[in-house]
Each structure stands twice: as structure tokens, then as C-alpha cells.
Amino acid sequence: MSDNSTLAAPLLFSGKFRQSFRLQNTIAGRVVLSGFGFWSGEDVELEFCPAKPDNGIYFVRTDLAGEPRIPALVQYREEKPRQTSLVNGLARVDMVEHVLAAVRALEIDNCEIRTNRAEMPGFDGSGHRFFVALNRVGVIAQVAIRKVRLVARSLKVGNDDSWINVTPSRVGGSVYRFTLVPSKDYPQGNQDFCFKLSTESFQNEVAAARTFLSKKEADCLLSAGLCQRVSPRDVLVLTPEGPIDNNYRYDNECARHKVLDMVGDFSLTDCDWIGTFESYRGSHSLNAECVRQLLDNTILLDESFVPKNSDLILIKQEMQNRAA
């Protein structure tokens, strides 16, 4: 769709679309978090470190020879049930979606995430602990402009039972929506949640929404030797009567958590999105397929589309002059 990029530039620099371009960011210092993986039960330590402009988000397996690097990009994704996993050669990281959602919500574009195990810590099954820790250390601007991908035409991925519908945005930025319908395993009723991604909205409306599963699914996992350290107090284990030994934080917490997953999965690129993403009973796998198709069906806009006399370019030039 590169032929349409010249048409997109005037649109981007009218009204709210002008705000879609920004400087890249990294974290202001080192952050360390410790916990255990829900699936494996293994203790794990994560260390978040600042990274240079255009390095992106990447994981480093410190427990493996040579400390291999795994970029947080969709081309490194490997299919695995109920989670997002990334693989580069023999190195892998699992359950990365909640980490990546917090990183994306804080507009952290360049960060090295060092881990001594494959699986990320589960904490309470949400992105809250990651968000709070990274927000506390702070985010700093860098001398580079973040690329943007603009949804210029509608796209639908999936089938009648489960789909994602992507449409151009009327307000700029990224809007995510998830619709959850009741089933034999999840009889909690229809749930729907929609929000425009920002650091504040993620913190207030999404970060604390926890993962969920039915009691039947939980029993199957336990009988297979998985999730042995996890209790119903850690996640939402659902029955027709509601969560076991737990309470909802929101009436539509399950739909909110699915939106959290979408934010993490849609961050597996080196750009920000301008578009609306509506999921009906979607999954991690469908999120990834949608991202892959969007990379071929959206308009990539980089610094060359930013007017030379814009405030953003002037700020970048001032930062370069101070660093010289």
C-alpha cells in the first residue's frame, strides 16, 4: 500500500492525527522483578534495561550459552496454547503478552528484557505488576522518531465463529474492542469492552484485569502436571456461580483482560498503529495472524512524513544539539 502513503500524509497532519508521531522512548533505569511462571512453576527473575534508539524490544536468555537475543516481533512468534511465545533458534520465551502490554502502554520502544528462565512471572495473571514497576522507574525520550502504521482500508481476519475486524480510525491512535459471549465453559454472560489506548487509560481500565479459565480447564492442567503453584486466588477460575475463592475486579473483567492480551500481541511490531481493532471471541493466534496481515495491508509512515517545521522535528534537533 505504499502508493497511498502520499495521500495519507495530509490526513495525519490534520487535527488529532498530528499527535500520532512521537519520539521513541526507553526506560530511565534498571528494573528487576521476581516471581514464578504459572505453567512451569519455576522461579524467574526479569531485568529490564534501557536500550538505544531503533533497537526495539527484545528478550535475552541469560541462562543459556551466549545469552541469545529474541526480538519481540511477530515473525519470531511460535504457536503455543493460551499464550504468546517467541522463539529464535533454540532460545524461547513464553507468556510474554502481559509484559509486552505494559511496555506498549507506557510507550517504551527500546528495552532489553533479561530473563533467567523461559517463562515470564505470572503474578496475579494481569499486567499490573509490570506496569507499576516500569512506570515507577520512568520513561525517557530518545533522539529518534517512532514509525507509524496507518490502517487506510478495512480488513477482516478469522471466520464466523471468531474474527477481528480492522477499520480506519476517526480519532487517531489505537482503539481496541473485545466481545466475549457465554459458552458451556464460560457461562458468565456477554461481556464487551472498548478503549482507546493511552498510558492513563491502560493504567485505570486494563492493567489489573486478570487471566481466566474454567474449572474444567484448570482441572485438566493440574492433572497434566502444569500450574502446580497456581491457586484460584492467583487467577480467575470460573464456575457458573462465579470465580472460585476470588471476586471480579470489574463486571467485564474477562473482556478487559482479552483487550490487555490484544495490546500485548499487537505490539509485536516496530511501529505504533493508527486504527480500530474489534475482536469477536478472538485469541492469541488470531491476534498474531491479524498483525501479519496488517504488515502487508497498512501504510508505513516514518520520519520523512513529518513536516520539517513541526514541533516534533524541532524538539529532536534540539536534543541532538544538546548531545553534540
ZIQUIRA-V858793 format. One record per residue. N is the residue number from 0. PHI is phi as a letter, one per 40 degrees, with the letter a starting at -180 (none if undefined). OMEGA is omega in degrees with one decimal (NA if undefined). BURIAL is + if it has 9 or more other ideal C-beta (glycine too) atoms within 8 Angstrom, else -. Layout:
BEGIN
N&PHI&OMEGA&BURIAL  N&PHI&OMEGA&BURIAL
END
This chain:
BEGIN
0&none&-176.8&+  1&c&-179.4&-  2&c&-179.0&-  3&c&-173.0&+  4&c&179.6&+  5&c&177.0&-  6&c&-176.4&-  7&c&-174.6&+  8&d&178.2&+  9&c&178.5&-  10&c&-177.6&+  11&c&-174.7&+  12&b&170.6&+  13&b&175.2&-  14&g&-173.3&-  15&c&-178.9&-  16&c&179.3&+  17&d&-176.8&+  18&c&-175.2&-  19&c&175.4&+  20&c&-179.3&+  21&a&173.4&+  22&c&172.5&+  23&c&-179.2&+  24&b&167.1&+  25&b&179.5&+  26&c&-173.9&+  27&c&-179.2&-  28&a&-177.1&-  29&c&177.5&-  30&b&178.9&+  31&b&176.5&-  32&b&179.5&+  33&b&178.1&-  34&a&175.9&+  35&b&179.3&+  36&c&-178.9&+  37&c&-175.7&+  38&c&-172.9&+  39&c&-173.8&+  40&g&-177.2&+  41&c&172.1&-  42&c&-177.8&-  43&a&175.2&+  44&b&175.5&+  45&b&174.4&+  46&b&177.4&+  47&c&-177.3&+  48&b&175.5&+  49&c&177.3&+  50&b&-176.4&+  51&c&178.7&-  52&d&177.6&+  53&g&175.3&-  54&c&179.6&-  55&g&176.0&+  56&c&179.2&+  57&a&178.0&+  58&c&176.0&+  59&b&178.0&+  60&c&-175.6&+  61&c&-179.1&-  62&c&-178.4&-  63&b&-179.3&+  64&d&178.7&-  65&g&-179.4&-  66&f&-176.9&-  67&c&-178.7&+  68&b&178.8&+  69&b&179.9&+  70&c&177.9&+  71&c&-179.6&+  72&b&-172.2&+  73&c&179.9&+  74&c&177.1&-  75&b&-178.8&+  76&c&174.9&+  77&b&-177.4&-  78&c&177.2&-  79&a&-173.5&-  80&d&168.6&-  81&g&-179.5&-  82&a&174.5&+  83&b&-179.3&+  84&b&179.1&+  85&b&-176.5&+  86&b&172.8&+  87&b&-174.7&+  88&g&179.6&-  89&c&-177.8&-  90&c&179.4&+  91&a&169.6&+  92&b&-175.2&+  93&b&177.2&+  94&f&-175.6&+  95&c&-169.9&+  96&c&-178.7&+  97&c&174.2&+  98&c&-175.7&+  99&c&177.5&+  100&c&178.7&+  101&c&178.8&+  102&c&-179.1&+  103&c&-178.0&+  104&c&178.7&+  105&c&-179.3&+  106&f&173.3&+  107&c&-173.3&+  108&b&-176.7&+  109&b&-177.0&+  110&a&173.8&+  111&c&-178.9&+  112&b&-175.4&+  113&c&-176.7&+  114&b&-179.7&+  115&c&174.6&-  116&a&179.5&+  117&c&-172.3&+  118&c&177.3&+  119&c&176.6&+  120&c&-176.1&+  121&c&-175.4&+  122&f&-179.5&+  123&b&178.6&+  124&g&178.3&+  125&b&176.7&+  126&b&-170.8&+  127&c&-176.9&+  128&c&178.7&+  129&c&-178.7&+  130&c&-177.0&+  131&c&-177.1&+  132&c&-179.1&+  133&c&178.4&+  134&c&-179.2&+  135&c&-178.8&-  136&c&174.9&+  137&g&-177.6&-  138&b&-179.8&+  139&b&-179.0&+  140&c&179.9&-  141&b&-175.2&+  142&c&175.2&-  143&a&-177.9&+  144&b&-180.0&+  145&c&176.3&+  146&c&-177.4&+  147&b&170.7&+  148&b&-175.9&+  149&b&172.4&+  150&c&-176.8&+  151&b&176.8&+  152&a&-175.0&-  153&c&179.7&-  154&a&176.7&+  155&b&-178.6&-  156&b&177.2&+  157&h&-179.7&+  158&a&-176.0&-  159&c&-177.9&-  160&c&-174.9&-  161&a&-176.1&+  162&a&171.0&+  163&b&178.4&+  164&b&-178.3&+  165&b&-179.8&+  166&b&176.3&+  167&c&-179.4&+  168&c&175.2&+  169&c&-172.9&-  170&b&-175.4&-  171&g&177.6&+  172&g&-177.3&+  173&b&176.4&+  174&b&-178.9&+  175&b&178.0&+  176&a&177.1&+  177&b&175.9&+  178&b&-179.4&+  179&b&-179.4&+  180&b&-177.5&-  181&c&177.3&-  182&a&178.5&-  183&c&-179.0&-  184&c&-176.8&-  185&b&-175.2&+  186&c&-173.9&+  187&c&178.8&-  188&g&178.8&-  189&c&173.6&-  190&b&-179.9&+  191&a&177.6&+  192&a&-179.9&+  193&b&174.9&+  194&a&173.8&+  195&c&-174.3&-  196&c&169.1&+  197&a&179.0&-  198&d&-177.6&+  199&c&-178.2&-  200&c&177.3&+  201&c&-179.8&+  202&d&-173.0&+  203&c&-168.5&-  204&b&-169.7&-  205&b&-168.2&+  206&d&-173.6&+  207&c&-179.9&+  208&c&-169.7&+  209&c&176.3&+  210&c&-175.5&-  211&a&175.3&+  212&a&179.5&+  213&c&176.3&+  214&c&178.0&+  215&c&178.0&-  216&c&179.5&+  217&c&179.4&+  218&c&178.9&-  219&c&179.8&-  220&c&179.9&+  221&c&179.9&+  222&c&176.6&-  223&c&178.8&-  224&g&-179.0&-  225&b&172.3&-  226&f&-175.0&+  227&c&-178.6&-  228&c&-175.5&-  229&c&176.6&-  230&b&176.0&-  231&c&176.1&+  232&c&-179.7&-  233&c&-177.8&+  234&b&177.8&+  235&c&174.3&+  236&b&-166.9&+  237&c&170.4&+  238&b&175.9&+  239&d&179.4&-  240&c&-179.2&-  241&h&-178.8&-  242&c&176.6&+  243&c&176.5&-  244&f&-176.7&-  245&a&177.3&+  246&b&175.8&-  247&c&171.9&+  248&c&176.3&-  249&b&177.0&-  250&c&-179.3&-  251&b&-174.8&+  252&d&-178.3&+  253&c&177.8&+  254&c&177.4&+  255&c&178.7&+  256&c&177.6&+  257&c&174.5&+  258&c&175.2&+  259&d&177.5&+  260&c&179.1&+  261&c&179.7&+  262&d&178.8&+  263&c&-177.2&+  264&c&-179.8&+  265&c&176.3&+  266&c&-177.8&+  267&c&178.2&+  268&a&177.2&+  269&b&-175.5&-  270&a&169.0&+  271&c&179.1&+  272&b&166.2&+  273&b&-177.4&+  274&i&176.5&+  275&b&-173.4&+  276&b&-176.6&+  277&b&-176.7&+  278&b&174.8&+  279&b&-179.9&+  280&f&-178.1&+  281&c&-175.7&+  282&a&175.0&-  283&d&-179.1&+  284&c&179.6&-  285&c&175.2&+  286&d&-178.4&+  287&c&178.6&+  288&c&177.7&+  289&c&178.6&+  290&c&179.4&+  291&d&-178.9&+  292&c&179.0&+  293&c&179.2&+  294&c&178.3&+  295&b&-173.1&-  296&b&175.4&-  297&b&-178.3&+  298&c&178.1&+  299&c&-179.1&+  300&b&-179.5&+  301&b&-175.0&-  302&d&-177.8&-  303&c&179.5&-  304&c&179.7&+  305&c&179.2&+  306&d&-175.5&-  307&c&-179.2&-  308&c&-178.9&-  309&c&178.7&+  310&c&-177.4&-  311&c&178.2&+  312&c&179.5&+  313&c&177.3&+  314&c&178.9&+  315&c&-179.9&+  316&c&178.1&-  317&c&178.2&-  318&c&177.8&+  319&c&-179.6&+  320&c&179.1&-  321&c&-178.4&-  322&c&-175.8&-  323&c&NA&-
END
